[in-house]
Amino acid sequence: MDFFTYVGTQLSTLVFYGQQHFLLVAIAVGIAVVISLVAGTVLHTNRLTPESWRKPLRAGSREGLLIAFSAALTIPSLALFGLLQPLLGLGVTPSLVALTIYSIYPVLRNVVAGLSSVDDAVLESARGMGMGPVRRMFTIQLPLAWPVILSGIRVAVLIIIGIAVVAGAINGPGFGSSLFLGLQRLGSVNSFNQVLAATLGCLVVAAVYEIVFWIVQRFTTPRGIRV
């Protein structure tokens, strides 16, 4: 059958795979965002760190974390999924762990860059008004750094949409299992349609996320710094 007929007959299955793919990416990146925000703010804020820490050590800790997670990003995805399989089994759990590892670096990098980009004069003014470090972080630094942080989250999502396909090798949710099955059957009936539908499905998921990010950016960016 032609491609459009195939999509019509498999529409409910493709929608189900799309929902799985969307949620898998959302959960993995969401966990990475929490980890990155906590790590970035703790390492950036003076009084949230132990008093024995000094600025050079905090800076070294930030760079050390960035180097560690950037190194993790270079691990071939199929190899990482394979390494996690004996420890965590098949399915959702190893998929989430691997995708979260891949998501952390672009988010953490932008958290550090965004918080560091806030003008020191603004922070000094806030300190002069009696604001403590926690209040400055949540009322000044994070709102001003939010566009940069959101950009990092967007990059992470776009990266993970593609890597999540490889989770099909360990029976992970999403379009991966359908794509791998189609590749294994390539040359048989409807195998090309199956591969093409899964590929275009990933593009649809990416397009939906782009719309979501446009809406989030529109309504969460402070009006004074909105482009």
Helices and strands as residue ranges (DSSP letters): H 3-9, H 11-44, G 46-48, H 55-73, H 77-88, H 92-116, H 120-128, H 133-136, I 137-141, H 142-163, G 164-170, H 176-184, H 191-220, G 223-225
